[in-house]
Amino acid sequence: SHTLEKEHEIVDASLERFARAVTDGLWDLEPLSETLTLLRRHIYVEEEFLFPPLREAGMVMPILVMLKEHGEIWQLMTRLEDAAAVPGETAELLAISRELLDLLEKHNAKEEPIVYPEVDLQLSTALASELHEFLAEGKMPEDWVCEKG
């Protein structure tokens, strides 16, 4: 759970830097692309590694909420990429960036205290090892889309 929380911090800080750069009229799409790739991979890890055993352990409603919000986050990431591809769309780019940051803040505020403690308690040693290995080196399938995306 510590690594996943750290990824939340990295994504949030990077999106904040991007929004500040857009405000200053100096944005670079490469860091945005890297951040959104990390966020998509993060969602993949949660949905493929964490949520199935947590659901089996009885966390049905919290996982359903997380999946719904992942879908909303996924759609905002797509909108952000689309807006970033159009030169001069500063206002829309900023609005979507802020909307994504706000949603991530609300999502993380639920996920970290409710879901992540259960991750540490419920994951089997084998799955925890597989997850640790994936977090260190793994890549999600290119065509993967979150459950509610």
Secondary structure, 3 states (H helix, E strand, C coil): CHHHHHHHHHHHHHHHHHHHHHHCCCCCHHHHHHHHHHHHHHHHHHHHHHHHHHHHCCCHHHHHHHHHHHHHHHHHHHHHHHHHCCCCCHHHHHHHHHHHHHHHHHHHHHHHHHHHHHHHHHCCHHHHHHHHHHHHHCCCCCCCCCCCC
